[in-house]
Amino acid sequence: MLRWASEEGVVIIGLSDALERWVCFRLRMLGIERYFSGLYTWHQEPWFAGKAPVRTSIRHRVHLESNELKPNKAVVDRVIQDFQLQREHTVMVGDSLSKDVEAAQLAGVIDVWARYGTTSKESNLDTLRQITPWTQGTVKNGAGVQRVVQPTHTIVGSRNLCL
């Protein structure tokens, strides 16, 4: 789907609260890094200070500060401005109602909830708490215990991605 969208001229941008190093690693391991025109991720300090720079083919990269993390409308506005996108034709897909869908709705773009990405084992949540700067509440809210946000569109599996 990403290859098709990219070939059709769709601008694909990643917006994540995760650290750039981990996002780039995941995109590279999944073999999809080449489809992204931009990447907005959380800043690297202090965990990777002094480490080798992140290797990625994504040229437009922005490091977000903690006050810019989702569901902040301002960061979606920043992406729209940086890439000169038309708000009414911008689609934000995400697996978190309280972060992704809410951010899209606050920014006035089309929201799509990737419902298939919402299940987490408790052991995975424990790992997240150990390897991220997130608090227990942040991990809990970001991984399954959602605020009441109603998505406009929902994808329940990869079959729903076909046009």
Helices and strands as residue ranges (DSSP letters): H 2-7, E 13-19, H 20-30, G 33-35, E 38-42, E 60-64, G 66-68, H 73-82, G 87-89, E 91-94, I 97-101, H 102-107, E 110-114, G 115-117, H 122-131, H 136-142, E 153-155, G 158-161
